[in-house]
């Protein structure tokens, strides 16, 4: 409501991601397994979760036209169709689709905005700068962002304009590095076309430098001595409402 239609800020990366939990009948023990078909851009992946009796199944497929609402359970059937013939353990994983309690499917996208605040409204995490699951840094960006936003607001006397501006100045380069990693990872999974772009060279020196910026490219001040919150003015507000 403060920034305009969300479609203005979504950047689809040409892939679809689906995941859901399955019984760990695959002998998975702290290892992540992935089977990828380069020719079709499809992959099936199993990774461990805290409950060792279960595993997380993940499917990737390259698709720019897979327009399905992530709340639509019928997308399970579309996933079956798109993953047919992939091989490996795919049929066994898909067999649990009807029984899983936590199926999720959506297009892989990033949120790219030229500003993360408007007046007294500020954005954090995926709402401001989703890097997509392709970066593996969504949680890290959110945690760093909330720390810096709280610290900068407190350090500027809880002035939203100044606090938001300083928060964004500290975060912007860090966010952009992580989003670039997400885009490169997505590009490495693209289906080769008649005139394909060169795949990213993840062993190159420039990529090592990019990873360094994505991990350590933000300064985290101590914010020692800043107030926890603004001093309230006037008498405290009380309520006689009962729970």
N, C-alpha and C positions, 0 to 999 in steps of 0.2 A: 504493500500500500504506500510505502514511503518512497519507493524507488521506481515503480512502474512494473509492467508485466514481466514475470520471471523469464519468459522466452527470450527477452532481450539479452539476458546474461548467461544463458546456457550454451555451452559449446560441446556438441556431441562428438565423440571420438571415433565413431563408426563401428562400435562394438556393443555387444549385449553380454551382460553378466547375470548368471543365475546361481544361487546357492541354497542349500538346505542340509539339514543334518540327517544322517543315516546310521543304522547299526554298524558298528565296527566289525564287520565280518571279513575284512580285507587284510587282517594281520598288521594293521597300521600301528607302529610303535615309535612315536616321536619323529617320524619321517614324513615329509611332504612328497607326494608322488604326483607327477603330471605326465599326461600323454597328449602330444600335440601333433596335429596334422597340418603341416605347412601349406599344403596345396589348397585346403579349404578354409584355413584360418580358424579351425575349431580346436578346442582342447578340453579335456576332462581332467580334473584335479581332485585329489583327496588330501586333506590335511588334518592333523590331530587337534582335538579340543580338550578342555580340562577333564571332561568325563571320558575316561578311556574306553568305555563301552560303546561310544558313538564316535563318529567322524564327521567332518564337514565336507560335503561334496560341492564342487564348484565347476561350472561350465562357462567357457568363453566361446563366442562365435562372432566373426566379423560380419556386420550387417548394418547398413545405413538406413534400411527401410523396415526395421522390426519395430513398428509403432504399436506397442502394447502398454496399457496402463499397468503399473507395477502392483496395483491392487486386484487385478483381474486373475482369478485362479485358473481361468481357461487358458492362460498362457502356458500352463503345464503341458497341454496337448501340443502347442506350437513348439515347445522345447523338445518334446519327443520327436516331432517331425524333423526339426532341424538337426538333431543329433543322430538320426538314424544312420546306421552303417559306419559309425566312427570307430567301432572296434574296441580293443583293450577290455577294460572292466565296465565300459559304458552301459551295456544292457543291464548288468547287475545293479548299477547305481540308479538308473532310470526306473528300475522295478520298485523302488521305494518312494516314487513321487506321490502316489496316492495316499501314503501313510504318514508322510512327514508333517510335523506341526508348524514348520517355520519356513515354508517355501518363499523365496523372493526372486524377482526378476525385474531388470530395468536396463535401459540404455546407459552405457558408460559415458558420463558427461562431466565437464568442469564448469564452475561458475567463475566468470571473468567480469570484473566490474572496475570502472575507473575510480570509484570511491566507495568506501564502506560505511559512510555515515551521511545522515541528512538531518540537520537540526539536532534534536535530542535523541535521535534513533541511530544506534550503531549496530553493526552486524559482526558476528563471530562465526568461526568454524565453517562448515560447509555452506551455510547461508551466504557467507561473504566470499569465500575462496576455495570451494571444493576442488581438490586436486584429483579426484576420482580414485577408485580402488587401484588403478594402474600405478599410482605413485606409492602406495603403502604408507602414506604420511598423513592421512586425514585426522587421526586422533592426536598425533604429535602437533600438527598445526593448530588444532583447537585448543590444546592445553597451553601451548606457548602464547597463543593469542589472548586467552582469557587472563593469563598472568600479566601480560603487558598492558592490556586494556585497563584492568583494575589498578595496576601500578601507575600508569600515566594519568588516569583520572584523579587518583589520590594526590599525585605529585603536583598537579595543576590546580589544586583546590576545588576539585569536582566541577571544573568548567568543561562542559561537554565539547564545545568547539575545539578548544586547545587540546584537551585530552584525546579526543578522537584523532586529531591531526597528528599528534606525536605517536600515538599507537600505530597508525598506518605507516608513518615514516619508518618506524623500526621494523615493521612486519613485511613491507611490500617486496623487497628483494628476496627475502627468505621464502615467501609464498611463491614468487615467480620461478625460483629454482626448482621447487618441488613440483609445481605444475608442469614445468618443462620435462622433468623425469617421467611424469605420467604420460605426456604426449609421446615421448620417445618410446616408452614401453608399448603403448598402443600401436605406434607405427611399426614396431618390430613384429607385431602380430597381423599386420595387414595382409590381405590376399594379394599375391603378385599379379599385376596387370600387364598389359602389352608394353607399357613404358614405365616400369616401376621405379620409385625413388630408391636410392641406396639405403640399405638397412643401417640403423645406427650402429656405430662401432663402440660397444660398451667397454672395450679394452683400451680406448684411446686416452691420451692425457687430458683432453678437454672434458671428457666425461668424468674422469676422476676429480677434476676441479669443480665440475657442476655438483657432484655428490658431496664434496666438501662444503659447498655453499648451502646445499639442501639440509645438511646435518648441523653444521656449526656456524651458519651464516647469519646469526642473529645474536645481538647482545642482550643479556638478561640482567638488568640493573638490580641492585639489592633492595631498593626502595625503603631503606631503613629510615624510620622516623616519620614516615608519612602517616596521616590519620587514617584510621580504618573506615571512617565514614564522615560525612558532613555533620556538624553539630546541629541538631534539630532546633528550630525556632518555635517559641510558643509552648503552651502546656501539652503534655502527652495526650494522644487520642485514646480514649477508652471505649469499650463496647460492652453492652449488657447481653449481647447475643450468646446463646448457649449452644454447645456443639450438639 
